[in-house]
Amino acid sequence: MNLQSSTMPEIACLVGELNGAPEVRGVNLGGWLLVEGWIKPSLFDGIPNGDMLDGTKVQFKSVMLQKYMSIENGGVSNITVGRDNASSWETFKLWRISEEIFQFQTLRGKFLTFDNEALIISATAESSTMAENFLIERYQNKVHIKLLTMQIYLQTRSVYQLTAYYQGVPDWGDNAAPFDMIIFANDLHGDYQLANGYEPVKAKSVIKQHRDSFVTPEDFRFLSLHGINAVRIPVGWWIAQDPNPPAPFVGGTLAALDNAFLWAQAFGLKCIIDLHAAPASQNEMEHSASRDDSSDWASNPSYISRSLVVIDFLSSRCCVNSVTCP
């Protein structure tokens, strides 16, 4: 991080006395073991289609009809292409499957899927499966959307119905297949977006290089020399499953945390471990590793229980196996 030549991200100083204990002068090591894109935006620079990460909100406007794709009445229904203006009914959240394959989620949590009998697209799928995979082909701000299960392109008709019935390979002219894609919001840049955007092999390389260089022993030495006696280290819930966390998260967080304790011991600092990302996201934000700005943590007791398991894991490992303990 080179604290001597840069402004440290998210510095938090905690000064005071508790029950006669020495005052605490603490620094937050944000953006290290838990990614927040605003702290180091360059982490995301190499992701193909990097403006289409998980949780990105998009809108589609038919080139031929000059109308927006819409969920009728905002609920579970067929998808039409008949709106002159875009609002929440015309906004879809991306679930990224690969560089070019995506799923579309409505703001009510349903997924776009294909009705085999009517040959139309509807917002009725309760969960994500391969049947909801769509290939997006891009040309400038225009896209073709291809239903992978049928290997056929979506199109609009004069009756404003969105169907999967385009014959042949479309061009980018004024026909039934092209859509203008408007990126309405692309503001989630956390661990989920980073790892899933690069995909497994590249993600491991990028994240390892970041962990190895963003904070180093020299930073701990510098902090100690300047009167800092504690560091706060945010981590995600998947650390308890290291070195093989569930996809798309990348292992290695626990080893990096172990290093932090060794460096802290060497330079006389204490470590405050912060479970900053809980299972299923506690606050819809990127630092809680939300995939699509949804938050289900508080609504499901099992997620709360899993959080407690992670806290037990961290407290046991850090306090029993390390000589320094918050």
N, C-alpha and C positions, 0 to 999 in steps of 0.2 A: 504493500500500500504506500510505502515511502512517506511516513507521516511528517518528515522534515521538509518536504517540498510540495505538499498538497494539503488541501483542506480535508480533514477526515470526515467521511459521510456520517450523518446522523450522530453527532457527538452529544452525549448525555452526561452531564456532571451531576453527581449526587453527593452533596456535601452536608454533613451534620453529625450529631452524635446520638446514638441509641443506647440507653441504659449504661452510659459511661464508656461505651466502646469507642475505639479510635474512629475519627471521621473517615468517611468513604469518599474517595474521589474516583468515580468510575467513568469509563468510556464504553460506548456501545460499538461493537464490531459488526455493524449492519452490512448486509450485502455480501458477506463472506460465505458462511455455510448455509444461508438461506437467501435465495436470489430475490432482489428487488431491482427491476430494470432501470428505474430512475437513478440508481446509485452508479451502475456501470452499464449504460446503454449499448456499448460496443460489443457486449457479450452476444447480442442478437443479430449482429451485422451479417453474419455468414449464413443465416437460415434462408433457404430457397422459399420464395413466396412469403417472405417475412412479414408482410402486411396482412397475412391470412393465418394468424395463430389461433390457438384454441380460445374461444370466447369472443373473437372478433365479431362485431355486429355488422351485417351487410343488408343491403336492399337491392332488388333487381327490377329493372325497368325494361319492358319489351321494346326492342328497336323498332319493330314493325307497328305496334299499337301505340307506343308512347304511353303505356300504362304500367303501373307497378304491380308486381306479384303480391298477393295479399291473402291472409287467413280470414275468411269470411267471419264476421262478428267477433274476431279475435279468439275464437274457440277451436274446438275439435271439429274440423270440417274439411271440405275440399279446398284446394288452392286455386284462386282465380287470378286473372291479370286484368283488372279493370279500374284500379284506383288512379286518380289524377295526381294525388299527393301522397307522400310517404309519412307514416307515423308508426306507432308500436305494432299495429297489425301487419305492417309491411316490412318488419324488421326480423331478421333471423340470426341466430348465433351459430358460429361454426364450431363443429367438433372436427379436429384435424386427424385424419387417418394416415395420410402420407403427404408428400409434397403437392400432389395434385388431386388427391381423393379426400372428400369431406362429407360430413353429415350436417344437416340443417335442423336446428332446434328452434322451436317457437319460444316466445317469452313466457309461455305457460308450461314449458318443459316437454312438449310433445315433439316427436321427430317426423320430418317429411318422409313419406313412404309411398309405395306404388300399389294401386288397386288393380289387381290382375284382370278382373272382370270388366271394369269400366275403362281401363287404360288411362286412368287419371292419377294425379298426385294429390295426396291428402295429408293432413297433419293429425294422424291418428295413432302413430306408433308410440307405445308407452316406454320403450327402451331402445337402446342402440344395438342393432345387429347388422350383418353384412347386407341385408335387404335394403338398408337405408343409405348405402354408399353411393355417392355421386362423384363422377370425374368432372373437374372444372378445367376447361381449356381457355386460356387467356390470350387476348390480342389487344394491347393497350388497355382501355377501360372496358372492353367488351368481353363477354364470356359465352361459351357454349356449355350446357350442363347435360351430362350423359349419365343415364341410369345404368349402372354397371351390371346389374343382374340380367338386364335385357339387352345390353349393348346397343341402346337406342337413345337418341337425343330428345330432350324435352322441347316442346314447342307451344306456342300460343295460337289460338284460333279466333275467329271473329266473334265467337260467343264468349270470349274472355276466359275460357277454361284452359288450365295448364294440363297438358297431356304428355305422355311418353310415346309419341307416334310419328316422329319425324323420319321420313324416308330418305336414306342416303346419308352423305356427309355434307353438312351445311357449310356455306361460306360465311363471310363477315358482312354481307350486304343486308339489304332491307328485306329480310325473310322471317319466317316464323321462329327460327331457332336462336338467334343472338339476343343477348340481354346486355344492357349497361349495368355494371356492378358498381354500386356506391358503397364505399367503406364508411359506415356511419360512426363506428367507434372501434379503436384498436388500442385499448388502454390496459390490457392485462399482460404483464411481462414478468412472470414469476418462474419458479422452478418447473411447473408443469409445462408452460409454454416453451421454455428453453429446451428441456429434454425432449419433449415430443416434437418440437420443431426441427431439431437436428437429426432425430432418430438415433437408435441405440449406439452405434459405433462412434459416430462423430460427437454425440453428446458426451460420452465418457471422456473423450480427449479434451473437449472444450472445457468441461466442468473441472476436470482434474487440473488442467493448467491454471484455471482461475483460482482454485483452492490453494494450489502450491505457491502462487505468487501474490495474491491479493493481500494476505496477512502473513508475515514472516517473523522469525525470532527477533530480527532487528527492530520491528515495530514494538514488541514487548519491552525490549531494552530501552527504546526511546521513551515509552510511556513511563517506565520506572524512573528514569533519570529526571523526568519532569513532574514528579510528584503524584502520578496516577498509581493507585494501589488495587484497582479492581477493573475487570473487563466483563461486560455483558455480551453473551454470545447467543444470538437467536438461532434456533434449529427447527427442523420440521419433524413431524411425527414418524416419518419413515426411517429415521435414524435408528429406531429400536429394531429394525429388520436388516440393518447393515450386516454384511456387505452385499446382500441381495435383496434390495427393497423392491416393492411392486412397481411394475411399469407405470409411467415412463421414468420414474425417478432413478437417479444414478447413485451407486454405492460409493463409499469412501468418506462420507461425512463423519462417521465415528472415529476413523483413524485420524482425521484432521482435528477433531475435538480432543483426542488423546494428546496430540502434539501441543495443542493450546495449553493443556494442563502442565505438560512438561516445561514449556516456555514460561508459564506463570510461576512455577516453582523456582525456576532458575533465576528469575528477576524479582521475586518477592511480591507477586500479584495474586489476587484471588479471582476466581471465575464464578460468574453468575450465569447459570444456564437458563435460557428463556425458551420454553416450548411455544414458539411463535406461530406455528402452523399446525392446527389440530385436524384430525380426520374429518373429511367432508367439509372443511373450511368453516371457521367460526365467524367470519365477517365479510365474505364475498370478495376480498381484496387479493391482489397478487401475492402479497407476503404471506397469505394463509394458504397458498398453492391451490387456489380455486381454479378449476378448469374453465368455467364459463360464467363467472361472477355469481354463481349460486352458493347458498350456504345452508347445509342440512345438519350441521353439527348439533345445534341446540334442540332440534326437533326429533332426534333419535337417541334414546338413552345408550344404545350400544356404542355410538361414537364417543360419548362422554366417558364411558367405561374404558374404551380403548385409549383415550387421552390419559386417564389415570394410570393405565398400565405403562405407558411411555414415561410418565413422570416417575413412577416407581423404578423403572429400568435406569433412567438417568441418575436418580438420586443414589441408587445402589451402586452403580458403576463408578460414579464420580466421587462418592464419599468413602467407599470401601476400598476401591482399587487405586485411588490417587492420594497423594500425601497432602494435597491442597483441596479444600472443600469450601463452597460458599457458606 
